[in-house]
Amino acid sequence: MSKDLDKLSFEEALSELEKIVRALEGGSSDLKTSIDSYERGMALKKYCDAKLKEAQGRIEKITVGDGGKVATEQIRLSE
């Protein structure tokens, strides 16, 4: 848990979040460690949510119009 969030890729953050969830579900940590892990997990969740929203805004659909002209248009994914 020493890496700063902004240095993590989405995949690294998600992997760390999954490990935290498994550890918390296991219930073998002491209270302080569990609270610290929970707080880190919440920060990772917010980071992953932000990265997903950012990616959604960048998705485009390629279309072929009249005369074979290729264009792109923004796709809005439902939340």
C-alpha positions as CSV (number, residue, x, y, z in Angstrom):
1,M,0.0,0.0,0.0
2,S,3.0,2.3,-0.3
3,K,2.3,3.4,-3.9
4,D,0.6,6.8,-4.5
5,L,-2.7,6.5,-6.4
6,D,-1.6,8.7,-9.2
7,K,1.3,6.4,-10.0
8,L,-1.0,3.3,-10.4
9,S,-2.6,2.1,-13.6
10,F,-6.2,1.2,-13.4
11,E,-5.3,-2.5,-13.5
12,E,-2.9,-2.1,-10.6
13,A,-5.4,-0.1,-8.5
14,L,-8.1,-2.7,-9.2
15,S,-5.8,-5.6,-8.3
16,E,-4.8,-3.9,-5.0
17,L,-8.5,-3.2,-4.3
18,E,-9.4,-6.9,-4.9
19,K,-6.6,-8.0,-2.5
20,I,-7.9,-5.6,0.2
21,V,-11.4,-6.9,-0.2
22,R,-10.3,-10.5,0.1
23,A,-8.2,-9.7,3.2
24,L,-11.1,-7.8,4.9
25,E,-13.5,-10.6,4.1
26,G,-11.0,-13.0,5.7
27,G,-11.3,-11.2,8.9
28,S,-7.9,-12.1,10.2
29,S,-6.5,-8.5,10.6
30,D,-6.5,-6.5,13.7
31,L,-8.9,-3.5,14.0
32,K,-6.3,-0.8,13.1
33,T,-5.1,-2.7,10.0
34,S,-8.7,-3.4,8.9
35,I,-9.6,0.3,9.2
36,D,-6.4,1.4,7.4
37,S,-7.2,-1.2,4.6
38,Y,-10.8,0.0,4.4
39,E,-9.7,3.6,4.0
40,R,-7.2,2.6,1.3
41,G,-9.8,0.5,-0.4
42,M,-12.2,3.4,-0.5
43,A,-9.5,5.7,-2.1
44,L,-8.8,3.0,-4.6
45,K,-12.5,2.6,-5.5
46,K,-12.8,6.4,-6.1
47,Y,-9.6,6.3,-8.2
48,C,-10.9,3.4,-10.3
49,D,-14.3,5.1,-10.7
50,A,-12.7,8.3,-12.0
51,K,-10.5,6.3,-14.4
52,L,-13.6,4.5,-15.8
53,K,-15.5,7.8,-16.3
54,E,-12.4,9.2,-18.0
55,A,-12.3,6.2,-20.4
56,Q,-16.0,6.4,-21.1
57,G,-15.6,10.0,-22.3
58,R,-12.9,8.9,-24.7
59,I,-14.8,6.0,-26.4
60,E,-15.7,6.8,-30.0
61,K,-17.7,4.8,-32.6
62,I,-16.4,4.6,-36.2
63,T,-19.1,5.1,-38.7
64,V,-19.1,5.0,-42.5
65,G,-21.4,7.6,-44.1
66,D,-22.7,8.2,-47.6
67,G,-20.0,7.8,-50.2
68,G,-17.8,5.7,-47.9
69,K,-16.7,8.7,-45.8
70,V,-15.3,7.4,-42.5
71,A,-16.0,9.5,-39.4
72,T,-16.1,9.0,-35.6
73,E,-18.7,10.0,-33.1
74,Q,-18.7,10.1,-29.3
75,I,-20.4,7.2,-27.5
76,R,-22.1,7.9,-24.2
77,L,-22.3,4.9,-22.1
78,S,-25.1,4.7,-19.5
79,E,-24.1,4.6,-15.9
